[in-house]
Amino acid sequence: MKFAPFSILVTFCLIVGCGEDAKDKTVLPAKEAEVAIEIIEKDGMVLVPGQTYRRGNEYNPGNDKMYREEAPPHMVTVSGFWIDKYEVTNAKFKEFVDATGYVTFAEKSLSKEEFPNAPPEQMVPGATIFSPPSDDIDPWASDDAWRWWSYTAGACWKSPEGKGSSIKHRMDHPVVCLNANDAQAYAQWAGKRLPTEAEWELAARGGLKNAMFTWGNDPKPDEQWMANCFQGRFPARNSAQDGYKGTAPVGSFPPNGYGLYDMAGNVWEICSDFYRPDYYSFFKQEPHPDPTGPEQPITNDELQHFNRHGTCPMPMEGVSKLTYLHVTKGGSFLCHWDYCLRYRPAARHYAEVLAPTNHSGFRCVRDAE
């Protein structure tokens, strides 16, 4: 099987903002919900009524950066669905593993037949872990994100920082170091599924119309941090003004208007859609209800072509399915105001099946009855 250059490095772009240098638009005020929302909850899930809403964003979020994969904004119709109130926790995922014996991708060695060009040290079981440098650096100075990421042998959902680490005292934290296949396996066991990107963004907005954040337009109302994100100087110095340097227990920050927690920050949440940075342009030309994303996946090679040239070709034949990119939403504890302001409903990012990280997790949905 043909394999594009070994792309564990794709995790760099989980933090690096691509195409963010435009400064020609400003944030517009949001029209907030005018009526109280009735929250209907059952079995740890919340009902999101079917509706049509404006998806995406064309304005800078307040830090003079543009995120072109969020544009063009457009109207999208989504049927009603139930969504988990919280991100799936270590405790919940352990129940699944104990019941089924499931082994996650990060716990398996890679196949030399499938990845003949991969370095031996990246063939062993493990995941890509945030490893802040000891000294302050300028994250914009180069594309070398290995300055704060490290492929770590032994890192997996039950040892999120590698051998010797443990989730013993983090059972109420979101499970991490998983890929889309792992998340889908859990969802199927639980009688649920992963959310589509359209469902996730609708739920994250919490009834607000066009707001920049899940709580409104003020990034820090009453000088309070509303999400688990990165404060200080990224990537070396996290001042943890919000109380957390890594993941936080689910529900540590206020819920949005639908009563959903951590729809901003904490961990990126994997969706069922394949990721294309130009998908919204195609969808706007042929809109349809309940979109499930592009039919054809892309890899990091095509994404980098888009970043350089503004077009996104189709992947070459024979690439490994493990290099496919899936949408992630919501930002994580590593999102920083100046460097990666993506703890917003409209923000779009991605995760490669091949590269689980310690700042990506998920939550589940199921169809409304």
WOKA-V555994 format. One line per field, one symbol per residue. phi: phi as a letter, one per 20 degrees, with the letter a starting at -180 (. if undefined). burial: + if it has 24 or more other ideal C-beta (glycine too) atoms within 12 Angstrom, else -. A space follows every 10 residues. Layout:
# WOKA-V555994
phi: ???
burial: ???
This chain:
# WOKA-V555994
phi: .fcfggdgfg fgffdfeemd efcecdfefe eegecfeeed cblmcdedff adbeenacdf epdmddcffe defaebdcff becgfcffeg ffffgffffd mgdfgfedff effecfeffg fdefgrbedf cfffcfcefe fbeefffccb fdfnfafecf dognebdgdc feeffcmddf ffffffgffe mcbfffffff fgffflnedm ffdfdqdffb flldfdbece dodfdecefl feobecfdgg nfcgfefeme dlfcmmcgdf dfffdcfdff fffffcfbfl fdnffdfcdf fffffffedn ccfffffnff ffefddfccn mbfefdgedb ececgffcbb cegfcfcecc bacdcbfff
burial: --++-+++++ ++++++++++ ------+--+ -+----+--- ---++++++- +-++++++++ +++-++++++ +-++-+-+++ ++++++++++ ++++-++--- -+-++++--+ ----+--+-- -+--++++++ ++------+- ----+-++++ ++++++++++ ++----+--+ -+++++++++ +++++++--+ -+++++++++ ++++++++++ +++++++-+- ----++++++ +--++--+-- -+-+-+++++ -+++++++++ ++++++++++ ++++++++++ +-+------+ ++++--++++ ++++-++--- -+--+---++ -+++++++++ +++++++-++ ++++++++++ ++++++++++ ++++++---
